Amino acid sequence: MRARAIIAALVLLAQPVLAQGFAGMGTEAEGFAMPVPGAGFDFPADHGPHPDYRIEWWYLTANLQGPDGTPYGLQWTLFRSALAPGEAEGWDSPQVWFAHAAVTTPEAHYSTERFARGGIGQAGVDADPFAAWIDDWRLAGPSLDELELRATGPGFAYDMGLQAEGPLVFHGEQGYSVKSAQGQASYYYSQPFYRIAGDLDLPGATVPVTGRAWLDREWSSQPLAADQLGWDWFSLTFESGDRLMAFQLRQSDGRDFSSGTWIGSEGATTALGDGALTATPLEVTQVAGRDVPTRWRLELPARGVDVTVTALNPRAWMDVSIPYWEGPVTVGGSHGGIGYLEMTGYD
């Protein structure tokens, strides 16, 4: 009963955060720090938390394959959301932490979440050596280049090792990523070059897997405009070794704001401004009472990209406090490959 009471208290403390939802990221953030262009990064310190900003995440996805060729997907995300700027000791901390973990197979999708209050050691991030944790979920290693990953949930668990094989990638203008015509922005960089290997524990079997993983790091205080309702975000790894991060933010007037980064096989980047790429839904799946696009056409004429992006499991719904769709995808057309798709704001 004590554990249940603690969980209930944490959920109540998180209610102002959860009430924001995805569209709430466009609300005013008075008193919080705001991203500015040209600020630069300080590593390894910037791998750690930024408590003066309202929202931040450490977001890992992976495309995996078992010994028999079966594809799988994996997600591990730690979020920090502030009730007020700054940090304090113990229960006076205004920082709320929550995390999502998931595994996707062609037939099933497993997901779960956890909550913690900052200041009491239950969750947090250390920059050097790197460690991000909540309870016994952990992403940690001597540096961001070499990590171990663990999480458990109802019906699944995983234990993985990751090794970076390329450089960090900075989105937008040297990591200053604009999200709207009005100028809302975040600091945003990625490590899209991980090799990953380990074990998936699924009902009735432990499956050894290998694959590719992608870590996104982002923080801001008002990353969306008030009229933006949600986003469709793609991280794609092509057979050529090139990669593409692309997103479109859906507006209440029916228009979209798009952005992205073309990532060469060696890590060289080209920023893609609003309108450079087009994402068109081709097929919709009804999942959790919502109509969600699970097959897309993605066009980037400047790079000769005209691909179809298809969900491995169209029912990869994250049934968490702020629900959304997240799962692995396959890529076909002008470029073959694999990747991940996240879609928010489908009510």
N, C-alpha and C positions, 0 to 999 in steps of 0.2 A: 504493500500500500504506500510506503514511503516513496518508492521509486515512481509510482504513478503520480503521486502528489507533486514530486519535483518536475516530472514531465509536463504536467498540467500547468504548473507555475511558469515554466519556460515558454510554453505556447502562449499563455496570457501576456507575458512580457514581449513576445514577438508580434502580438496582434497589430500594433501600428505599422510594422514592417510588412506583414502579410496582407494587411488591408490595402497597401499601395498597389499590390499586384504588379503586372508588367506595365500597364498603361500609367500606373502611379509613379513610374520613374520620370515622368514629365512634370511632376509637381515641383513647386518652388522649394529650394534647399537653402533657406536663409541661415547664415552662420557657418555653413560648411565651405571648405575649400573647393575651388573650381579649377578644372584643367585649363592650361594656357598653352598656346603654341610655342615651340622652341625651348621648352623647359629642360629637355634632356633627361637622361636616366642615370641613376647611381646604383651600380650593381656591386655586390650582391644585395645591398640594402633594399632595392626596389622589388626584390622577390618576396619581401615581407609585407606586412600590413601597413595601411595608410589611414589611421583612425580619424584624421580630419576630413576625410571624404565619406560620403554617405553610404556608398555601395561598392563592393569589391568582390572578385571571385578568382579562384584557382580551378580551372575547368579542364578536365582530362577526358578525352574520348579515344577509343581504340577500335580498329577493325582487326579481327582475329580469325584464325583458321585452325580447325582441329586436324588430327592425323589423317582423317578420312576425307578432308576437303570441306567439311561443313563450316560455313561462315558464322561468326558470332560478333556481337558488339558489346562494348563495355563503356560505362560512364562512371566517373568519380568527380564530384564537385563540392568544394567548400566555399560557402558564401559568408561574407561579413557585412552586416548592415547596422548602421549606427542610429540610435535614437537621438543622439546629440553628438556634436563633434568632440574629439579628444578621447583620452583614456583615463581610467581611474582604477584603483585597487579594489579587489573583492567585488561584492555585489553592487558597488557604486559605479562599476563600469557601464557606460552607455552602449557598449558593443554587444550585438546579438549575433550569434553564429548559427548557421544551419547548413546541412549537407545532404546531398542526394547521391545514391549509388544505384546502378542498374546493370543488368545483363540482358541482352537480346539474342534470341535464337530465331531461326526461321518459323518456329511454331509457338514461341512463348516470349513474354516480356516480364521480367522481374524488376521491381523497383521499391525503394524505401527511402526514408529521410530521418534525420536526427536534428535535435536542437540543443543549444548550449548558450549560457550567458558568459560574456567575456569577464576577465579578471579573476576567475577562480581556477584556472588551469585545465578546465574540461575541454577546451578547444582553443586553437590559436595557430600561429605561423611564426617560425623562426627563419631568418634569412640565411644564416651562415653558421654551422652547416644547415642545409635546408630541411625543414620539417613542417608539414601541415597536418593537423590532426583534429579529430573530434571523437572523444571516447577512444575506442580501439581501432577506429578507421585511421589510416595513416598513409601519407605520401611523403617519403623522406629519403635522404641520402647525403653523401658528402657535399654534393652540389646539385644544381638543377640538371646537370648532364648525366647523372647516374642516380637512379631512384629505385626504391622499392614501394610497392603499392599493395594495400590490403583493405578489404571491406567485407562485411557479412550482412545478409538480410534474409527475409523469409524466402526459403527455397534456393538460395544461392550464396556463394562466397567466391572470392578470388584472391590470389597471391601472385604478384607479378614483379618482374624486374624490367627496368627501362634503361636504355642507353641512347643518348643523343648522337646522331651522326651528321649533324649540320648545325648552322648558327641560329641564334635567335633572329626572329623576323619582326620588323616594326611596321605597323599598319598606319595608313593615312600619311600625315606629314611627320615623318620620323617618330611615330608612335602617338601622335595627336590625331585621333580618329573622329572626324566630324560625323554626326548622326542626323542632322536636319538642315533644312535651308535656313533656319533661324540661327544655326551655329552651335547647338548643343553638341557636346563632345565628351570623349573619354580618353584616358591613356590606355593604349592597347598594344600588346606585343604577344608573340607566340613562340613556342618551340614545336614546329611541325615535323621534326625529323627523328622522332624516337623509333627505335626498334623495341619491341616488347615481347616477352615470353613468360610463361608461367602456367598456372593451373586454374581452371574454372571448376568449382564444385556446384553441380547441378543435381536435381533430384535423380537419384539412382546411379550417378556416374561422376567421376572426376576426369576432366578432359584437359590434356596438355595442349596448349595453344601457342601460336606465334603470330606476329603481325606488326602493324604500324600504329603509332599513337600520336596524338596532337594535344598539346597543352596550351590553353589560352589564359592570359593574364590581363585583367581589365579592372579599372577603377574610375569612379566619377562621383558626382553628387546629383546631377540632373542629366542623365545620358539621353533622354528622349525629350521631344517637344510635347506640349500639352495635347496636340491633336494626333499624336501617334499612338496606335492601339496595340501594336505587337510587331514581331519580326519573323522573317524566314531567313535562316542562316545556314550556309553551306561551307563545309571544309572538305575539299576534294583532293585526293592524291592520284595523279594520272600515272599510267604505265610508263610514260616517258621519264618520270621522276619529277616533273613539274608539279606544282600545287596551286590551288586556287582557294582563297577565302573570299566569300561573297555574302552580302546580306542585303535584304530590302526591308525597309520599315514602312508598314502600312498606315496610311493616314485616314482620318475620318471622312475626308472628301473623296475617297476612292483612289487617290494617287499614291505613289510610292516614292521614297527616297532610297537610293541604292548606293552602295560603296563596295569596295573590295580590294584585294591585293593579289597580283600575279607573282608567284614565287618560283623562280627558276630552280632547276635541280641542284644547283650549288648554293642557293640561298639569296641570289640577287632578286630584288623586288621592284615591281612597278605598281604604283598606286592607281586605282581605278575610281574615277570620280562618279558623281551622280549621273545616271543615264548610260554609263559605259557598258553595262550588262543588263540583260533582261531575263527575268524568271517568270515563266508562265505555267500555271497549274494545268496538268493534263488529265489527272484522275483524282477523284475524291473518295475517301473512305469515311464511313460513319463510325466513329469511335468515341466512347464515353458520351454519347448523345450529341456529338458535334460533327460537322462536316469538315474534314481535314484533308488538304491536298497531300497525297502520298506518292505522286509521280509528277515530275516537273520537266519542262524544257528550259535549259539554261543556255543563253547565247551571249558570247563575248566576241563580236566581230573582229576586234583588233588583234586577237590571238587565234582566229579561225576556229573558235570553240562553238560547237552546236551539239549539245549532248542531252541525253535523257537521263534523269536522275530518278532512281526507283528504290523505294523502301524495301529493305530485306524483309521486314515484318510490318505491314501497314498498321498494326494495332499496338505500336510501341508507345503507348500513352503513359506518361509519368503521373501516376495518381497520387500526387503529393499536395501539400497545403495550397500552393500556387500551381495548379496543374498545367502541363504543356506536353507537346509531342517531341520525342527525341529518340533517334535510332540510326543504325547504320544503313548505308545506301550503296547501290552499285551504279556505275556510270557507263553509258554506251553511246555510240554515235561517232562524232569526229575524234573523240578521245575516250579510251577505255580507262576504267579505274574504280576506286572505292572511295568511301568518305562517310561523313556524318551530316545529318540534317536536324536542325532544331527549329521548332515553330511554336510561337507563343501568341496569346491573345485571341485564340479561337474559342469563343464562348457559345 
